[in-house]
Amino acid sequence: MPRVFRLLAFLFLVTLGLPAVQPAVARASAVSALAAVEHASQATTPDLAQQGGAQPGPIVRQAYDLLLDRFVIPTKPGDILNGALNGAHFYLESKQVADPLAERPAFTGNRSEDWRLFLPAYAKMKAALGDKGPVEILDRAMVDGMARSFDEPHTYYLPPEIYRQQMAELQNRNRYSGVGIQMTQDLVITDVFEGSPAEAAGLMPGDQLVAVNGESIEGLTSADTSTRVRGENGTQVTLTVRRGSVAEPITKTMTRATISYDWIRAKILDGNIGYLQIRTFAVQDALPLFNQAMEKFAAADVRALIIDVRGNTGGVVATGEEILSRIMPQSKPIYRQVDRRGERTVSTWGDYWNRDIPIAVLTNGNSGSMSEIMAAALQENGFARIIGTKTAGAVAAAVPVEMVDGSGLFVTVQIINTPNGRVINKVGLEPDDVVELDPAQFRAGKDTQLEAGLAYVRSKLGG
């Protein structure tokens, strides 16, 4: 069956807390249907509007219907609406406004009745906010509260700009103005993008940022630091880093440029060993990059393969399936999925590259979702050894829906376990060989996890 018709073609594996989200969207097919439900639901409550009661913005009802209809485990309407009121409570609190609700509505479990009971509570929240903040942000806080009520990391809400950025990453349209680096929470550079100002300036993985434009960044998060590093195209920024092998800090001045980087990187290491770094699992339209990588490995006749999914927080399920179907023979189980229709096993379907070579997969605590599924499938089918540290434990499938205001709601629609039925979500995948990334050695230019992966495949090659 052609890939475009496969069931999971539009399912995304995503996790909360992406260290850097990246830009643009194909509207999910569910949106038009949800909009129709929304208009119909508003038509059922004209009496409230005629009496001057406050109606929430369209995204509130849209989110309510979406979560009731699509979340993998059916949920009580009142639980979702209480989540909305929790979100409003915290937003009002941030504006130093007291919660006007002496008690919450006595929700009944009936979808329409609970919505009717919710509307007066919403009106009180809106009146209490007054001119202390935009009503649109109150509505978004409610949708965020609805998503948080599920306590499932794949169900979450993003405001418009961040949603566009995340969808762009999945579509391999990663562009921003900066110098071209990725870093850990400890501000250690983990990746320097090809052709970037950072690469031209000589910055290296392992360098630790200590100052931006001469100002110390001690205590800042990686997100705050990224904000200082990024800026308008053509402007200059000066970064100071510590390098393990150098006694004094190194200072480099760079001119910011438009940074564009690919979701996948392939190279040939010493000993004719292939190295495949998967930064995210982009949409299927981006698969030609993966095919080029496989052609590169075939042309070099690689003797072993390292697959690096460290820091890869997930992406498109179908893309992961495609990659695994090249690495494993046909009909090998990839994962088990459970949704409202029941349980089934998804397997590889062909396109096997027909190379029986040793494979090591590198993981860490930021390897999530499709990264974990890929590692587990290769591990349980006996095709790879997992090396590194325990993964994130964030495995489920979600659909992204663009809301009517351009924001986005991700809804978990499948529970996913390993081929053998192991639960990874909220647990994580244990590697075969636990190898920590030694910070001191990494700053000195030595990647202890990569070294362990190379040692494994070389031992299988007999040298």
Secondary structure, 3 states (H helix, E strand, C coil): CCHHHCCCCCCEECCCCCCCCCCCCCCCCHHHHHHHHHHHHHHCCHHHHHCCCCCCCHHHHHHHHHHHHHCCCCCCHHHHHHHHHHHHHHHHHHCCCCCCCCCCCCCCCCHHHHHHHHHHHHHHHHHHHCCCCCHHHHHHHHHHHHHHCCCCCCCEEECHHHHHHHHHHHCCCEEEEECCEEECCCCEEEEECCCCHHHHHCCCCCCEEEEECCEECCCCCHHHHHHHHCCCCCCEEEEEEECCCCCCCEEEEEECEEEEECCEEEEEECCCEEEEEECCECCHHHHHHHHHHHHHHHHHCCCEEEEECCCCCCEEHHHHHHHHHHHCCCCCEEEEEEECCEEEEEECCCCCCCCCCCEEEEECCCCCCHHHHHHHHHHHCCCCEEEECCCCCCCEEEEEEECCCCCEEEEEEEEEECCCCCCCCCCCCCCCEECCCCHHHHHCCCCHHHHHHHHHHHHHHCC
